[in-house]
Amino acid sequence: MPFTPVIEFGANGTSAHVPGLVLVANLATFDDELFAYLIFDHLRDLVSRDGRRAWLTYDRQGVDLRYVIRMGLPIDILSALPYLFRLQATSVVSQVTYFWVTPQVSSHYESQSQTFDRAYNLPARRKIELLPRPELVAYVRRFIRFKAATDGRIQRGIEPIPVPPSLTQAQQLARDIITVADFFSLPIDFFLGIGAMENNYMNVKGDIGNALWKRRAHKGDVILKRGPKGVLVLNESSGIWQITRETLRYANRLYVRDTRDYSTLPEHLRPPKELNINEVPPEVLTTYAGLFFRDLLDRFKGDVATAVGAYNGGPGNPNPRYEAGARRVAEHARRVLEHAAVLRGRPAAQMRFLKAAR
């Protein structure tokens, strides 16, 4: 039933509220529980900075569950609406609806949200390295989509605005990342961390205008200037992994000398022996990124921190800030995926022992 707000005029301005009721907003709706929880955890942190409380709730639609991220608002609707509009403009919130509920209903939302927090914080007993491949692919796919969806460039409209991968693209990328990590014996969590730090798994050109001097030009180089000691060539980055043109040449040389059996890789991940630097498929870039990371791990005798820093800063100048960022992503990915693995695909909302603990 509709409610009529009470308008009050005071020294601090005008306010409008419905006595005895709580103002609530729906922020986002999903049909995938793990993806919903990832987005919820992101939004919860965002709104908590403003003193707000977000909940992950669920509604039943026949035999299916619909997951809804909701938040409690100030009882004054005149101050709540501007906040909602700002939130919608700067986050993953695409369409906001708001409504009044009783305190009992808001307590029910809180109880449902606690169920998901319990579920995704159960003791992790299954390491991601030991998960069956189809299960790991399903979890990594969701993590890829989450990182892309919460990319700041998309939320702030920074050009060029990246395009998040579709569900199908994220599924294939998850398969490729896991395949390459297995082939080169890479730590999958840090490989995911590098992908997130570089471009949040989206295909956008980087280091625009970056150039370097070298002694002579190679096939495919874009020459910007010639000098007495060499040529200045374009050295921009490309793809999900933001590999510069010169690093790509280095990775190709590693590949040509490598003794691993690349025939065991799916065909779309196998690089050609001769590099066409201007036409490298995105899937092959994943292989080159894995090979380059493997080379750095070998060079630094398995020191993951230094190798990850060198992926960005180069072997002579590993970047500790980059490594710290990649480590945070790696730890987040491991924590969320291993906790999700405890549920083995079962909806938390339907696990009786979790609901009984409320």
C-alpha positions as CSV (number, residue, x, y, z in Angstrom):
1,M,0.0,0.0,0.0
2,P,1.3,3.5,-0.7
3,F,2.6,5.6,2.2
4,T,2.3,9.4,2.6
5,P,5.4,11.0,4.0
6,V,5.2,13.5,6.8
7,I,6.7,16.8,5.8
8,E,8.5,18.7,8.5
9,F,10.1,22.2,8.4
10,G,12.8,22.9,10.9
11,A,15.9,25.0,11.5
12,N,18.0,22.5,9.5
13,G,15.7,22.5,6.5
14,T,12.8,20.4,5.2
15,S,12.6,16.7,5.8
16,A,10.1,14.0,4.7
17,H,9.6,10.6,6.3
18,V,7.0,7.9,7.0
19,P,6.7,7.4,10.8
20,G,7.5,3.9,12.0
21,L,8.9,2.8,8.6
22,V,12.4,2.3,7.2
23,L,13.5,3.6,3.8
24,V,15.2,0.9,1.7
25,A,16.7,0.9,-1.8
26,N,17.2,-1.9,-4.3
27,L,20.7,-1.4,-5.9
28,A,21.2,-4.5,-8.1
29,T,19.6,-7.8,-8.9
30,F,21.3,-11.0,-10.0
31,D,20.6,-14.7,-10.7
32,D,24.1,-15.9,-9.8
33,E,24.9,-16.2,-6.1
34,L,28.7,-16.0,-6.1
35,F,28.7,-13.1,-8.6
36,A,26.1,-11.3,-6.5
37,Y,28.2,-11.8,-3.3
38,L,31.3,-10.4,-5.0
39,I,29.4,-7.3,-6.2
40,F,27.7,-7.0,-2.8
41,D,31.0,-7.1,-0.9
42,H,32.3,-4.3,-3.2
43,L,29.2,-2.2,-2.7
44,R,29.1,-2.8,1.0
45,D,32.6,-1.4,1.4
46,L,31.7,1.6,-0.8
47,V,28.5,2.6,1.1
48,S,30.0,1.9,4.6
49,R,32.3,4.8,4.1
50,D,29.2,7.0,4.1
51,G,27.8,5.3,7.2
52,R,25.3,3.2,5.2
53,R,24.4,-0.4,5.6
54,A,24.0,-2.8,2.6
55,W,22.5,-6.2,2.6
56,L,22.6,-9.2,0.2
57,T,19.1,-10.6,0.2
58,Y,17.2,-13.1,-1.8
59,D,13.6,-13.5,-3.1
60,R,12.1,-16.8,-4.3
61,Q,10.7,-17.0,-7.9
62,G,9.2,-20.4,-8.1
63,V,12.1,-22.9,-7.7
64,D,14.6,-20.2,-8.5
65,L,16.3,-17.6,-6.3
66,R,16.8,-14.0,-7.2
67,Y,19.6,-12.2,-5.3
68,V,19.0,-8.5,-4.5
69,I,21.5,-6.0,-3.1
70,R,19.6,-3.6,-0.8
71,M,20.6,-0.9,1.5
72,G,19.1,1.1,4.4
73,L,18.8,4.8,3.9
74,P,18.2,7.8,6.2
75,I,14.5,8.0,7.0
76,D,14.5,11.5,5.4
77,I,13.7,10.8,1.7
78,L,14.8,14.3,0.7
79,S,18.4,13.6,1.8
80,A,18.3,10.0,0.7
81,L,17.5,10.6,-3.0
82,P,20.5,12.8,-3.8
83,Y,22.8,10.2,-2.2
84,L,21.2,7.4,-4.3
85,F,21.7,9.4,-7.5
86,R,25.4,10.0,-6.7
87,L,25.8,6.3,-5.9
88,Q,24.3,5.3,-9.2
89,A,26.7,7.7,-11.0
90,T,29.9,6.3,-9.4
91,S,29.4,2.6,-8.9
92,V,28.0,-0.6,-10.4
93,V,24.5,0.4,-9.5
94,S,22.6,0.8,-12.7
95,Q,19.0,1.3,-11.7
96,V,17.7,2.3,-8.2
97,T,14.3,1.7,-6.7
98,Y,13.3,2.7,-3.2
99,F,10.4,1.9,-0.9
100,W,9.3,1.8,2.7
101,V,9.3,-1.3,4.9
102,T,8.6,-2.1,8.5
103,P,11.6,-2.6,10.9
104,Q,10.7,-6.3,10.9
105,V,11.3,-6.5,7.2
106,S,14.7,-4.7,7.4
107,S,15.7,-7.1,10.2
108,H,14.8,-9.9,7.8
109,Y,17.1,-8.4,5.2
110,E,19.9,-8.2,7.8
111,S,19.3,-11.9,8.7
112,Q,19.5,-13.0,5.1
113,S,22.7,-11.0,4.6
114,Q,24.3,-12.7,7.6
115,T,23.5,-16.1,6.0
116,F,25.7,-15.2,3.0
117,D,28.5,-13.8,5.2
118,R,28.5,-17.1,7.1
119,A,28.5,-19.1,4.0
120,Y,31.3,-17.3,2.3
121,N,33.5,-17.3,5.4
122,L,33.3,-21.0,6.3
123,P,36.7,-22.6,6.8
124,A,38.4,-23.2,3.5
125,R,39.4,-26.8,3.1
126,R,39.8,-27.0,-0.7
127,K,42.8,-25.2,-2.2
128,I,42.2,-23.7,-5.7
129,E,45.1,-25.6,-7.0
130,L,43.3,-28.9,-6.2
131,L,39.8,-28.0,-7.5
132,P,38.4,-29.9,-10.5
133,R,39.0,-27.9,-13.6
134,P,35.3,-27.3,-14.5
135,E,34.7,-26.0,-11.0
136,L,37.7,-23.7,-11.0
137,V,36.7,-22.3,-14.4
138,A,33.3,-21.5,-13.1
139,Y,34.7,-19.6,-10.1
140,V,37.4,-17.8,-12.1
141,R,34.8,-16.7,-14.7
142,R,32.8,-15.0,-12.0
143,F,35.9,-13.3,-10.6
144,I,36.8,-12.0,-14.0
145,R,33.4,-10.6,-14.6
146,F,33.4,-9.0,-11.1
147,K,36.7,-7.2,-11.6
148,A,35.7,-5.9,-15.0
149,A,32.3,-4.7,-13.8
150,T,33.9,-2.7,-10.9
151,D,36.6,-1.1,-13.0
152,G,36.9,2.5,-12.1
153,R,37.2,3.7,-15.7
154,I,33.8,2.3,-16.5
155,Q,32.2,3.9,-13.5
156,R,33.8,7.3,-14.1
157,G,33.4,7.2,-17.8
158,I,37.1,7.6,-18.5
159,E,37.9,7.3,-22.2
160,P,38.6,4.9,-23.8
161,I,35.9,3.2,-21.7
162,P,36.7,-0.6,-21.5
163,V,34.1,-3.1,-22.5
164,P,33.6,-5.9,-19.9
165,P,33.7,-9.4,-21.3
166,S,30.5,-11.1,-22.0
167,L,29.6,-14.3,-20.1
168,T,30.9,-16.4,-23.0
169,Q,34.1,-14.4,-23.3
170,A,34.7,-14.6,-19.5
171,Q,34.2,-18.3,-19.6
172,Q,36.8,-18.7,-22.4
173,L,39.2,-16.4,-20.7
174,A,38.9,-18.3,-17.5
175,R,39.7,-21.6,-19.4
176,D,42.7,-20.0,-21.1
177,I,44.2,-18.5,-17.9
178,I,43.9,-21.8,-16.1
179,T,45.4,-23.7,-19.0
180,V,48.3,-21.3,-19.4
181,A,48.9,-21.3,-15.6
182,D,49.0,-25.1,-15.6
183,F,51.2,-25.3,-18.7
184,F,53.9,-22.9,-17.2
185,S,53.4,-24.0,-13.6
186,L,52.4,-20.5,-12.6
187,P,50.8,-19.5,-9.3
188,I,47.2,-19.1,-10.5
189,D,46.3,-16.5,-7.8
190,F,49.1,-14.2,-8.8
191,F,48.5,-14.7,-12.5
192,L,44.9,-13.5,-11.9
193,G,46.4,-10.7,-9.9
194,I,48.5,-9.6,-12.8
195,G,45.5,-9.7,-15.2
196,A,43.5,-7.5,-12.8
197,M,46.3,-5.0,-12.3
198,E,47.0,-4.6,-16.0
199,N,43.4,-4.1,-17.4
200,N,40.9,-5.9,-15.2
201,Y,40.7,-8.6,-17.9
202,M,39.6,-6.2,-20.6
203,N,41.2,-5.5,-24.0
204,V,42.3,-1.9,-24.0
205,K,45.5,-0.4,-25.5
206,G,47.8,1.2,-22.9
207,D,50.9,3.3,-22.6
208,I,49.7,5.4,-25.5
209,G,52.5,7.2,-27.1
210,N,55.2,5.4,-25.2
211,A,58.4,5.0,-27.1
212,L,62.0,3.8,-26.7
213,W,65.3,4.0,-28.5
214,K,67.0,0.9,-29.8
215,R,69.9,0.3,-32.1
216,R,68.0,-0.9,-35.1
217,A,64.4,-1.3,-36.3
218,H,62.8,-4.7,-36.6
219,K,60.0,-5.8,-38.9
220,G,56.7,-4.2,-37.9
221,D,58.3,-1.4,-35.9
222,V,56.6,2.1,-36.0
223,I,59.6,4.4,-36.3
224,L,59.1,7.8,-34.8
225,K,62.6,9.2,-35.2
226,R,66.1,8.3,-36.4
227,G,69.3,9.3,-34.6
228,P,73.0,8.6,-34.9
229,K,72.8,5.7,-32.4
230,G,69.6,4.1,-33.4
231,V,65.8,4.6,-33.9
232,L,63.0,5.7,-31.6
233,V,60.1,3.2,-32.0
234,L,56.6,3.1,-30.6
235,N,56.3,0.8,-27.6
236,E,52.7,0.9,-26.6
237,S,51.0,-1.9,-24.6
238,S,48.1,-4.1,-25.8
239,G,45.5,-6.5,-24.7
240,I,44.4,-7.8,-21.3
241,W,48.0,-8.3,-20.2
242,Q,49.3,-4.9,-21.4
243,I,52.4,-6.4,-23.0
244,T,54.5,-3.7,-24.7
245,R,55.7,-4.3,-28.2
246,E,59.3,-4.8,-27.1
247,T,58.3,-7.2,-24.3
248,L,56.3,-9.1,-26.9
249,R,59.4,-9.5,-29.1
250,Y,61.3,-10.8,-26.0
251,A,58.5,-13.2,-25.2
252,N,58.5,-14.5,-28.8
253,R,62.3,-15.1,-28.6
254,L,61.7,-17.1,-25.4
255,Y,59.0,-19.1,-27.2
256,V,61.2,-19.9,-30.2
257,R,63.9,-21.2,-27.9
258,D,61.5,-23.0,-25.5
259,T,61.6,-26.8,-25.3
260,R,58.2,-27.3,-23.9
261,D,55.7,-29.2,-26.0
262,Y,53.3,-26.5,-27.1
263,S,51.3,-29.0,-29.1
264,T,49.6,-29.9,-25.8
265,L,48.1,-26.4,-25.7
266,P,44.8,-25.8,-27.5
267,E,45.5,-24.5,-30.9
268,H,44.2,-21.0,-30.3
269,L,46.8,-20.5,-27.5
270,R,49.8,-21.5,-29.6
271,P,51.9,-18.7,-30.9
272,P,53.3,-18.8,-34.5
273,K,57.0,-19.2,-34.8
274,E,57.2,-15.9,-36.7
275,L,55.9,-12.9,-34.8
276,N,53.6,-10.4,-36.6
277,I,53.8,-7.8,-33.9
278,N,50.8,-5.8,-35.3
279,E,48.5,-8.8,-35.3
280,V,48.7,-10.9,-32.2
281,P,45.4,-12.6,-31.2
282,P,44.3,-11.8,-27.6
283,E,44.4,-15.5,-26.8
284,V,48.0,-15.8,-27.8
285,L,48.8,-12.7,-25.6
286,T,47.7,-14.8,-22.6
287,T,50.3,-17.5,-23.6
288,Y,53.0,-14.8,-24.0
289,A,52.1,-13.3,-20.6
290,G,52.4,-16.7,-19.0
291,L,55.7,-17.4,-20.6
292,F,57.1,-14.0,-19.6
293,F,55.9,-14.5,-16.0
294,R,57.5,-18.0,-16.0
295,D,60.8,-16.5,-17.3
296,L,60.7,-13.9,-14.5
297,L,60.0,-16.6,-11.9
298,D,63.0,-18.6,-13.1
299,R,65.2,-15.5,-13.3
300,F,64.4,-14.7,-9.7
301,K,64.6,-18.3,-8.5
302,G,61.0,-18.6,-7.6
303,D,60.7,-15.3,-5.8
304,V,57.1,-14.5,-6.7
305,A,57.1,-11.0,-5.2
306,T,60.1,-9.9,-7.3
307,A,58.8,-11.6,-10.4
308,V,55.4,-9.9,-10.2
309,G,57.0,-6.5,-9.6
310,A,59.3,-7.1,-12.6
311,Y,56.3,-7.9,-14.8
312,N,55.5,-4.2,-14.6
313,G,58.8,-2.5,-13.8
314,G,61.1,-4.8,-15.7
315,P,63.8,-7.2,-14.4
316,G,66.1,-4.3,-13.5
317,N,63.5,-2.3,-11.6
318,P,60.7,-4.4,-10.1
319,N,57.8,-2.3,-9.0
320,P,56.9,-3.0,-5.3
321,R,53.6,-1.0,-5.5
322,Y,52.5,-3.0,-8.4
323,E,53.4,-6.2,-6.6
324,A,51.4,-5.1,-3.6
325,G,48.4,-4.4,-5.7
326,A,48.7,-7.8,-7.5
327,R,49.1,-9.5,-4.1
328,R,45.9,-7.9,-2.8
329,V,44.0,-9.2,-5.8
330,A,45.6,-12.6,-5.5
331,E,44.7,-12.9,-1.8
332,H,41.1,-11.7,-2.6
333,A,40.7,-14.2,-5.4
334,R,42.0,-17.1,-3.3
335,R,39.9,-16.2,-0.3
336,V,36.6,-15.8,-2.2
337,L,37.1,-18.8,-4.6
338,E,38.2,-21.2,-1.8
339,H,35.3,-20.2,0.4
340,A,32.9,-20.6,-2.6
341,A,34.4,-24.0,-3.1
342,V,33.2,-25.1,0.3
343,L,29.6,-24.7,-0.9
344,R,30.2,-26.9,-4.0
345,G,27.7,-24.9,-6.0
346,R,24.9,-25.2,-3.4
347,P,23.0,-22.0,-2.8
348,A,23.7,-20.6,0.7
349,A,20.1,-19.6,1.1
350,Q,19.1,-23.3,0.9
351,M,21.6,-24.7,3.4
352,R,19.7,-25.4,6.5
353,F,22.6,-25.3,8.9
354,L,23.4,-21.8,7.9
355,K,19.8,-20.6,8.2
356,A,19.5,-22.3,11.6
357,A,22.4,-20.3,12.9
358,R,20.6,-17.0,12.4
